[in-house]
Amino acid sequence: MPGTNRDNIKPGLRVAIVQKQHQRTGELTEGIVADILTNSPNHPRGIKVRLASGEVGRAQAIYQ
């Protein structure tokens, strides 16, 4: 499931994010959503989230 719609992302979900410094390589980091940082209902590059580990990035995939 893509991470471009804010309605799809809730705190506690497991997601894969791409951090700012990894945007060129596309390296993904997996974790649990702690906070949703994007206020708009959708974003073409992914909704920005903060993981429970403190890492911030744009959601690329949502795991069930």
C-alpha positions as CSV (number, residue, x, y, z in Angstrom):
1,M,0.0,0.0,0.0
2,P,1.5,3.4,-1.0
3,G,2.2,6.0,1.7
4,T,0.9,9.0,-0.3
5,N,-2.5,9.3,1.4
6,R,-2.7,10.6,5.0
7,D,-5.9,8.6,5.7
8,N,-3.9,5.3,5.2
9,I,-1.3,6.1,7.9
10,K,-2.1,5.9,11.6
11,P,0.2,5.9,14.6
12,G,1.2,2.3,15.5
13,L,1.4,1.1,11.9
14,R,4.5,-0.5,10.5
15,V,5.9,1.4,7.5
16,A,8.9,1.8,5.3
17,I,10.3,5.3,5.0
18,V,13.0,7.0,2.9
19,Q,15.0,9.5,5.0
20,K,16.1,12.8,3.5
21,Q,19.8,11.7,3.2
22,H,18.7,8.5,1.4
23,Q,16.4,9.9,-1.2
24,R,19.0,9.5,-4.0
25,T,19.7,5.9,-3.2
26,G,16.1,5.0,-2.2
27,E,17.3,3.1,0.9
28,L,14.3,2.3,3.1
29,T,14.1,2.2,6.9
30,E,11.3,0.2,8.5
31,G,9.6,1.1,11.8
32,I,6.5,1.9,13.7
33,V,4.8,5.3,13.1
34,A,4.8,7.5,16.2
35,D,3.7,10.9,14.7
36,I,2.4,12.1,11.3
37,L,4.1,15.3,10.3
38,T,2.4,16.1,7.0
39,N,-0.9,18.1,7.4
40,S,-2.1,17.8,3.8
41,P,-4.4,14.9,2.9
42,N,-1.9,13.6,0.4
43,H,1.7,14.1,-0.9
44,P,3.2,12.8,-4.1
45,R,6.5,11.8,-2.5
46,G,4.9,10.3,0.6
47,I,3.5,11.4,3.9
48,K,6.2,12.6,6.3
49,V,6.2,10.6,9.6
50,R,8.4,10.2,12.7
51,L,9.1,6.6,13.7
52,A,9.1,5.4,17.3
53,S,12.9,5.2,16.9
54,G,13.0,9.0,16.2
55,E,13.8,8.8,12.5
56,V,11.9,11.1,10.2
57,G,11.1,10.4,6.5
58,R,8.5,10.0,3.9
59,A,6.3,6.8,4.0
60,Q,6.9,4.6,0.9
61,A,5.1,1.5,1.9
62,I,2.6,0.5,4.6
63,Y,2.7,-3.1,6.1
64,Q,-0.4,-4.7,7.5
